[in-house]
Amino acid sequence: MRVLLQRTKSASVTIDGEITGEIPFGLCLLVGFTHTDTRKRN
């Protein structure tokens, strides 16, 4: 799993060409998971 927290002037989420969420300013949190991620901590 990877996480990126970024301060932003604007951000939006687009799915199939349609904006499903947006903010004018604030924090943008991007989270990525893969099939090999588990609950076990290293």
Long-range contacts (C-beta under 8 A, 24 or more apart in sequence): 1-31, 1-32, 1-33, 1-34, 1-37, 2-31, 2-32, 3-29, 3-30, 3-31, 3-32, 4-29, 4-30, 4-31, 5-29, 6-30
